[in-house]
Amino acid sequence: KNSMKKIDTKNYISYARNNCRLCLSKEIEIAVNMGKSPISEKYVKKDNLENIIPKVSLNLYFCKKCSHVQLLDVVNPDFLWADFTFKTSRDIKLIKHFQDYVDRVFKVKKIDKKDFIIDIGSNDGTLLQCFKDKGYQNILGVDPASEIVDQANQSGIKTIKGYFNLELSKNISSENGKAKIITANNVFAHTDDLRGMLEAIKLMMDNESIFVFEVSYLLDVVKKMLIGTIFHEHLSYHSLISLTQFLNSFGLDLIKVERGPEQGGSIICFAKIKQSSNIIDKSVDELIALEKTEKLNKIETIIEMNSKLENLKIELNTVIKKIKDEKKIISGFGAARSGTTFLSFFDIGKEIDHLYDDNNEKHFKFSPGDQIEVLPTKLISQNKPDYLIILAWIHADKIISNNQSYLENGGAFLRFFPKIEIIKK
């Protein structure tokens, strides 16, 4: 058996792999030195401040055999997902994306209304709801976060709590038969035992089935320096060069791929069990050719991103030092997962007095690591920080347009992505 040995989950926060998650090669080399960062979603209440949130490496490694880029340090998933607060249904843009996603799936694969559909890492059931809205009732979600699973079931989306592995896959298929559509969004970047997961997915498939998954795309991460997508949940940074080899090794064909803007850049991949009748869409070869042109299969390309990030860090710290020398106050906007990565990598947490966020589940809690208090955004006008550094980088434009009164009252936004700029009236 090549899946990872069971580790006693009670007693560890993280462990380090010594081989590639996709091909198991030990020829892996560090490519981006991100250092250690606090585990991102662990916002704590005031009376728990002595609970030190552990720091775990975020270094990116490159596999010399299959070119896969990955974190080797894995946070215990039970710890990581225990009080996970991200809910898909909060994000209007994501709901629209999922509706569009379902339309795209049906363009590739027509199925009967009674056919079985399963979503792995289904969160609160938002994606399955889009299938349901089109009249597909035979649906099932699987997710490890218990509160979110309860919520999905309450809203009428049948969901089971668990990690999708071979055992669970056997139970589900003996009860429901094979699935005609299996979806997994971003989960394919979140699990350490990808081989075990793919084996479990393949067990759910027959020759008619289609496996559809969306992941953040390495080419975008490297070209746009998307440091905001690097956090502990996100173990794999996928390229087609390594993905096609990985799927092939399990007897699956990648039959189509589509690029999208999600998370700064993502790909939606469609896979089927290998058979002579499979038609491989030209999108697959085209994207592999582009990756080779961009030298995505060369470690030097990934290392180059490292030096660009180091330069950005120096530049940002220079800007912030100048602001602090003028005795000005800097607060942060956004208490999302990526914010923890930024504060830790750029080493600027000590310069920031508060974080502002719209998510009331985080209000008056303290950020992991730097322990910066999170306040409701309505307090910005009262506290009047001189600068707001935008940590919720994906929503930067929206944040600026929603907070025009802050700018009119003399405030300034500091963006560091895609380049450093100060925005004031």
C-alpha positions in Angstrom: 0.0 0.0 0.0 1.4 3.4 -0.9 -0.9 5.6 1.1 0.5 7.2 4.1 0.7 5.3 7.4 -1.9 6.3 9.9 -0.5 8.8 12.4 -1.9 9.2 15.9 -3.8 12.3 15.3 -4.2 13.4 18.9 -0.6 14.2 19.6 0.8 16.2 16.7 0.2 19.6 15.1 2.2 18.9 12.0 4.6 16.5 10.3 6.9 16.8 7.4 6.8 14.5 4.3 10.1 13.5 2.7 8.7 12.6 -0.8 6.5 14.0 -3.6 2.8 13.9 -2.9 2.0 12.9 -6.5 4.8 10.5 -7.6 6.4 9.6 -4.3 9.9 10.6 -5.6 12.4 11.7 -3.0 14.1 14.0 -5.4 12.6 17.2 -4.0 14.2 20.5 -3.5 13.2 23.8 -1.8 12.2 26.4 -4.3 10.4 29.2 -2.4 11.6 30.0 1.2 8.4 31.3 2.9 9.7 30.5 6.4 7.3 29.5 9.2 3.9 31.0 9.6 1.1 30.7 12.2 -1.7 28.4 11.2 -4.0 30.8 9.5 -7.6 30.4 10.5 -6.9 30.2 14.3 -8.4 33.5 15.5 -8.7 33.4 19.3 -10.8 35.1 21.9 -9.2 37.4 24.4 -9.4 34.9 27.2 -7.5 32.4 25.1 -4.6 34.6 24.2 -2.1 32.4 26.0 -2.9 29.6 23.6 0.1 29.9 21.4 -0.9 29.2 17.8 1.9 27.0 16.4 4.1 28.1 13.5 4.6 25.7 10.7 6.8 26.0 7.6 5.2 27.3 4.4 8.2 26.5 2.2 7.4 25.4 -1.3 9.3 22.4 -2.7 9.7 21.3 -6.3 9.7 17.6 -7.4 12.5 17.0 -9.9 10.8 13.9 -11.2 7.3 15.2 -12.0 7.7 19.0 -11.5 5.0 19.1 -8.8 5.2 22.2 -6.5 4.0 21.5 -2.9 4.3 22.2 0.8 6.0 19.2 2.6 4.9 20.3 6.1 1.4 19.1 6.7 -0.8 20.4 9.6 -2.9 17.8 11.3 -6.2 18.1 9.4 -8.2 17.5 12.6 -6.6 20.6 14.0 -6.8 22.6 10.8 -10.5 22.0 10.1 -11.7 21.9 13.7 -13.2 25.4 13.8 -13.0 26.2 10.1 -15.1 29.3 9.4 -15.1 29.8 5.7 -18.5 29.2 4.2 -19.1 29.0 0.5 -22.6 30.5 0.6 -21.2 33.8 2.1 -19.5 34.6 -1.2 -21.9 35.8 -3.9 -19.2 35.7 -6.5 -18.5 32.0 -5.6 -22.2 31.1 -5.9 -22.3 32.6 -9.4 -19.1 30.7 -10.2 -20.6 27.4 -9.1 -23.8 28.0 -11.2 -21.5 28.6 -14.2 -19.4 25.6 -13.2 -22.4 23.3 -13.3 -23.3 24.6 -16.7 -19.8 23.8 -17.9 -20.0 20.3 -16.4 -23.2 19.6 -18.3 -21.6 20.8 -21.6 -19.0 18.0 -21.1 -21.3 15.4 -19.7 -25.1 14.9 -20.0 -26.6 12.8 -17.3 -30.1 11.6 -16.3 -32.0 13.3 -13.6 -31.8 10.2 -11.4 -28.0 9.7 -11.8 -25.8 10.0 -8.7 -23.7 13.1 -8.1 -21.1 13.4 -5.3 -19.2 16.5 -4.2 -16.0 16.0 -2.1 -15.2 18.8 0.3 -18.8 20.0 -0.2 -18.6 22.8 2.5 -22.2 24.0 3.1 -23.6 22.4 0.0 -23.5 25.5 -2.3 -22.3 23.6 -5.4 -24.7 20.7 -4.9 -27.6 23.2 -4.5 -26.8 24.4 -8.0 -27.3 20.8 -9.3 -30.4 20.5 -7.2 -31.8 23.7 -8.7 -31.5 22.0 -12.1 -33.7 19.1 -10.9 -31.0 16.6 -9.8 -32.0 15.1 -6.5 -29.7 12.2 -6.2 -26.8 14.1 -4.6 -24.4 13.7 -1.7 -21.8 15.9 -0.1 -18.8 14.8 2.0 -16.9 17.3 4.2 -14.7 17.0 7.4 -16.0 20.2 9.1 -18.8 19.2 11.4 -20.6 22.5 12.0 -20.7 23.1 8.2 -22.0 19.6 7.6 -24.8 20.1 10.0 -25.7 23.4 8.3 -25.7 21.6 4.9 -28.0 18.9 6.1 -30.4 21.5 7.7 -30.6 23.2 4.4 -31.6 20.0 2.6 -28.3 18.9 1.1 -27.5 15.4 2.2 -24.0 15.5 3.5 -21.8 13.1 5.5 -19.0 14.2 7.8 -15.6 12.6 7.0 -12.5 12.6 4.9 -13.0 11.0 1.5 -10.9 7.9 1.6 -11.1 4.3 0.3 -13.2 3.0 3.2 -15.8 5.8 2.8 -15.8 5.4 -0.9 -16.6 1.7 -0.6 -19.5 2.4 1.8 -21.0 5.1 -0.4 -20.7 3.1 -3.7 -22.2 0.0 -2.1 -25.2 2.1 -1.0 -25.6 4.4 -4.0 -23.8 2.7 -6.9 -21.2 4.5 -9.1 -21.4 8.3 -9.4 -21.9 9.8 -12.9 -20.4 13.1 -11.8 -17.8 13.5 -9.0 -16.7 17.0 -8.2 -13.9 18.2 -5.9 -13.2 22.0 -5.6 -9.9 23.1 -4.2 -9.9 19.8 -2.2 -7.4 18.5 -4.6 -5.0 21.0 -3.3 -6.0 20.5 0.4 -5.3 16.8 1.0 -2.0 15.3 1.8 -2.8 11.8 0.7 -3.8 12.7 -2.8 -3.0 9.2 -4.0 -5.4 7.7 -1.5 -8.0 10.2 -2.5 -7.6 9.6 -6.2 -7.9 5.8 -5.6 -11.1 6.4 -3.6 -12.5 8.6 -6.4 -11.7 6.0 -9.1 -13.6 3.4 -7.1 -16.7 5.6 -7.4 -16.3 5.7 -11.2 -17.3 3.6 -14.2 -16.5 4.2 -17.9 -19.3 6.7 -18.1 -18.3 8.8 -15.0 -16.6 12.1 -15.1 -14.4 13.5 -12.3 -14.3 17.3 -12.3 -12.0 19.3 -10.0 -10.9 22.9 -9.7 -7.5 23.9 -8.2 -5.5 27.1 -8.0 -3.1 27.1 -11.0 0.6 27.2 -10.5 1.2 29.2 -13.7 -0.8 32.1 -12.3 0.8 31.7 -8.8 4.2 32.1 -10.4 3.4 34.8 -13.0 1.4 36.9 -10.6 3.4 36.1 -7.5 0.2 35.0 -5.7 1.7 34.7 -2.3 -1.9 35.2 -0.9 -2.8 31.6 -2.1 0.0 30.1 0.0 -1.3 28.9 3.3 -1.3 25.6 5.3 -4.6 24.3 3.9 -3.1 24.6 0.4 -0.6 21.8 0.1 -0.4 21.4 -3.7 0.2 24.0 -6.4 -0.9 22.2 -9.6 0.4 22.3 -13.1 -0.9 20.2 -16.0 2.6 18.8 -16.6 2.5 17.0 -13.2 -1.3 16.5 -13.1 -1.5 14.6 -16.3 1.3 12.2 -15.3 -0.4 11.7 -11.9 -3.9 11.0 -13.4 -2.3 8.7 -16.0 -0.5 6.7 -13.3 -4.0 5.9 -11.9 -5.5 5.0 -15.3 -7.3 8.3 -15.8 -7.2 10.6 -18.8 -7.4 14.4 -18.5 -9.9 15.1 -21.3 -10.4 18.8 -20.9 -9.1 21.8 -19.0 -10.5 25.4 -18.6 -8.7 28.4 -17.0 -10.6 30.8 -14.8 -10.0 33.9 -12.6 -10.9 32.2 -9.3 -8.3 32.7 -6.4 -6.2 34.8 -8.8 -6.1 32.0 -11.3 -7.5 28.5 -11.4 -8.0 25.5 -13.7 -11.1 23.3 -13.9 -10.0 19.8 -15.0 -12.2 17.0 -16.4 -11.1 13.4 -16.1 -12.4 10.0 -17.2 -11.2 6.4 -16.9 -8.8 5.6 -19.7 -10.5 4.0 -22.7 -10.0 4.1 -26.4 -13.2 6.1 -27.0 -11.9 9.1 -24.9 -11.6 12.3 -26.9 -8.9 14.6 -25.5 -9.8 18.2 -26.0 -7.1 20.4 -27.5 -7.2 22.6 -24.4 -5.0 20.0 -22.6 -2.1 19.9 -25.1 -2.3 23.7 -25.5 -1.9 24.4 -21.8 0.9 21.9 -21.4 2.7 23.5 -24.3 2.2 26.9 -22.7 3.6 25.6 -19.4 6.7 24.3 -21.2 7.2 27.7 -22.9 6.9 29.4 -19.5 9.4 26.8 -18.1 7.0 25.8 -15.4 8.8 22.4 -15.3 12.1 24.0 -14.3 12.9 24.7 -10.7 14.7 27.9 -11.7 11.3 29.4 -12.7 9.9 28.8 -9.2 13.1 30.0 -7.5 12.8 33.3 -9.5 9.5 33.9 -7.8 11.3 33.6 -4.5 13.7 36.4 -5.3 10.9 38.6 -6.6 9.1 38.1 -3.3 12.2 38.9 -1.3 12.5 42.2 -3.2 8.8 43.0 -2.6 9.3 42.3 1.1 12.2 44.8 1.3 10.2 47.4 -0.7 7.1 47.0 1.5 9.1 47.3 4.7 10.7 50.5 3.5 7.3 52.0 2.7 6.0 51.0 6.1 9.0 52.2 8.0 8.6 55.6 6.4 4.9 55.7 7.4 5.8 54.7 11.0 8.6 57.3 11.1 5.9 59.9 10.5 4.1 58.5 13.6 1.2 57.4 11.5 -1.2 54.6 12.4 -1.5 51.5 10.1 -4.4 49.1 10.3 -5.1 46.0 8.2 -8.2 45.3 6.1 -9.2 41.7 5.9 -8.8 38.9 8.5 -8.8 36.1 5.9 -6.5 33.1 5.6 -4.1 34.9 3.3 -3.7 37.8 5.7 -1.8 35.5 8.1 0.7 34.5 5.4 1.3 38.2 4.4 1.8 39.4 8.0 4.2 36.5 8.7 6.2 36.5 5.4 6.5 40.3 5.1 7.1 40.5 8.9 4.9 43.5 9.4 2.4 42.4 12.0 4.1 44.4 14.7 3.4 47.6 12.8 -0.3 47.1 12.6 -2.7 48.1 15.4 -6.0 46.5 14.3 -7.5 44.4 11.6 -10.9 45.3 10.2 -13.2 42.6 8.7 -16.8 42.2 7.7 -17.1 38.7 9.1 -18.8 39.0 12.5 -17.5 35.5 13.5 -14.1 37.0 13.7 -14.9 40.3 15.5 -13.1 41.0 18.8 -10.9 37.9 18.3 -7.2 38.1 17.8 -5.1 37.0 14.8 -2.9 34.0 15.0 0.7 34.8 15.6 0.7 38.6 16.0 -2.5 38.7 18.1 -3.9 41.7 16.4 -7.5 42.4 17.4 -10.2 42.1 14.6 -12.7 44.9 14.6 -16.0 45.4 12.6 -15.4 47.6 9.5 -18.0 50.2 10.8 -15.4 51.2 13.4 -13.0 52.5 10.7 -14.7 55.9 10.6 -14.5 56.2 14.4 -10.9 55.0 14.8 -9.6 56.8 11.7 -6.4 54.9 11.0 -4.1 56.9 8.7 -3.4 53.9 6.5 -5.3 50.7 5.8 -3.1 47.9 4.3 -5.3 45.6 2.2 -4.7 42.0 3.3 -7.8 40.7 1.6 -6.0 41.1 -1.8 -8.6 39.3 -3.9 -11.2 41.9 -2.9 -9.0 45.0 -3.1 -11.0 46.9 -5.7 -14.3 46.2 -3.9 -12.8 47.3 -0.6 -11.6 50.5 -2.0 -14.9 51.3 -3.7 -16.9 50.4 -0.6 -14.8 52.7 1.6 -14.8 55.9 -0.4 -15.8 57.9 2.7 -12.7 56.7 4.5 -10.6 58.1 1.6 -12.6 61.4 1.6 -11.9 61.8 5.3 -8.2 61.7 4.6 -7.5 58.0 4.9 -5.2 56.1 2.6 -5.2 52.5 1.3 -1.9 50.7 0.9 -1.9 47.9 -1.7 1.1 45.6 -2.2 -0.4 43.5 -5.0 0.2 43.3 -7.9 2.5 46.2 -7.0 3.0 48.5 -4.0 0.8 51.6 -4.3 -0.8 54.1 -1.9 -4.3 55.2 -2.8 -5.6 58.5 -1.4 -8.0 61.2 -2.5 
